Amino acid sequence: MTATQRAASLLLLLGTLACSHAIAATTLHVAQGDLQGTVSKGVETYLGIPYAAPPIGTNRWRMPQPASTWVGTRQATAFSASCQQSLSGAFGPWSVEYQVSGKVSEDCLYLNVWRPSAIRPEKLPIMVWIHGGGFSSGSGSVPIYDGAAMAAKGVVFINLNYRVGLFGFLAHPALVQESVGAGNYGLGDIVAALTWVRDNAAALGGDPEQVTIAGQSAGSMAIHDLMVSPAAKGLFARAISESGPGMGRPPASISKAQEVGLQLAKAAGVADIDQLRALPAQSLMEAEQKLGPGMLRFAPVIDGTFVPVDPYGSAAGTYIDTPILAGMNANEAFSLPADTVQELASDIDQLFGPMAPEARTLYRVSQASDLKTLDRLVRRERGIASTWNWSRQRAATSHNASYMYLFDHVQPGAGEWGSFHTSEVPYALATLDHAPGRAFTAIDTALSTQMSNYWINFVKHGDPNGDGLPPWERYDDMAPSMMVLGSRPHMAPMLTKEHRAFYQDVLNHGIALTLF
């Protein structure tokens, strides 16, 4: 071997050692058996851990069953399939880092764990992330939900798959006769995952008494459902609700949901639930298409037991009382702002119904010179009013603090979509590096650092405040305010007194302020 060859071999060896140091193998023992994951940059990662039995065959449309044990060491180095759904690809402002990709399957009840590799003797707080997606899509494998950055801040971070769409939320008279929880199988999956977390917390280096459930959009709506569910009692101590408080419409009644189930069976051309269970997943999805468009057609239901009451109602004593961090984005709407007076008038009619004339007066529509800015303002304040209404209802009955926020930052590439629905997630979870197509600046990085630290502080202490962060005041119904998260985070009033009075009139007229 020549000197040149020896030098090349040495460089190859050093490169191999460097790579092995960057991503190495690590093991973990959980109740079902041993897992082999990876460790990189001080964080251990274990992917695709089963927390329940596959909901296939006769387990389709049943509450999750216990996961099996295994012999030997299970590889936990790749994500599982996402739950059965239609994949859409990038659209609008939602680029690939927001999207589900890869394989989908009904065999999908798996979770993913990230934890610091140098586990300290004390138990670490646990953060469990519940994905959004309108209860019809989503996955723990979506890039912006990666948990490494949060784990590096000193928590155990877990995300999970749960059944979505008709596979997770079908109600049918025969299913109601079978068991409790019909129509809420996806919520049952989340409860099963939280139970797995509690039972395996010690093995993970976590504290079962310090579990924070966090989620966005449908994930946030699921959190509110769980906060009134007896099945979830004792499984979490804190909650983070992003784009959820007061923004999601109340769950349907079980009777309404059963009507949809019967329509699906008819569209599928079958007579009973056994035949419906026997159909291939694709056939069921094709049958759903025959029902036409419908947002939240398959979503959680008020069944009197698993979800006993409306989670957005004000009934005292019916919810799990925990500290909560909650809020919304400045531009949650799924449409671009109005270009013409006619479009703006139509938007206001749709948003306010019989109160539209008063809304046009309040917002001085006839004097508007910048229609797009005004349209954004109206939608933003309507969302804030919804959040305010939820906050004050909770303040009247809760013994714990609420910390409210408005995310008001436009990420690169968003354009007229503004602070769009879901855009806060990569800032809160410190996953900007999973969006290679966006030209983030130092302002974005600084905001992500601040937000993720607020979130981590809340997970650790039930209070987002900490060293080097602008003070975040808890909600006070005498002076409703919220943290505005943007280039310079600061506290601001939720609405003026005049505008709160208007929105109180809107609510008194029975007009919903929901986003969906």
Buried (B, 14 or more C-beta within 10 A) or exposed (E): EEEEEEEEEEEEEEEEEEEEEEEEEBEBEBEBBBBBBBBBEEBBBBBBBBBBBBBBEEBBBBBBBBBEEEEEBBEBBEBBBBBBBEEEEEEEBBBBBBBBEEEBBBBBBBBBBBBBBEBEEEBBBBBBBBBBBBBBBBBBBBBBBBBBBBBBBBBBBBBBBBBBBBBBBBBBBBBBEBEEBBBBBBBBBBBBBBBBBBEBBEEBBBBBEBBBBBBBBBBBBBBBBBBBBEBBEBBBBBBBBBBBBBBBBBBBBBEEBBBBBEBBBEBBEBEEBEEBBEBEBEBBBEBBEEBEEEEBBBBBBBBEBBBBBBBBEEEEEBBBEBBBBBBBBBBBBEEBBBEEEEBBBEBBBEBBBEBBEBBBEBBEBEEBEEBBEBBBBBBBBBBBBBBBBBBBBBBEEBEBBBBBBBBBBBBBEBEEBBBBBBBBBBBBBBBBBBBEEBEBEEEBBEBBBBBBBBBBBBBBBBBBBBEEBBEBBBBEEEEBBBBBBBEEBEBEBBBEEEBBEBBEEBBEEEBBBEBB
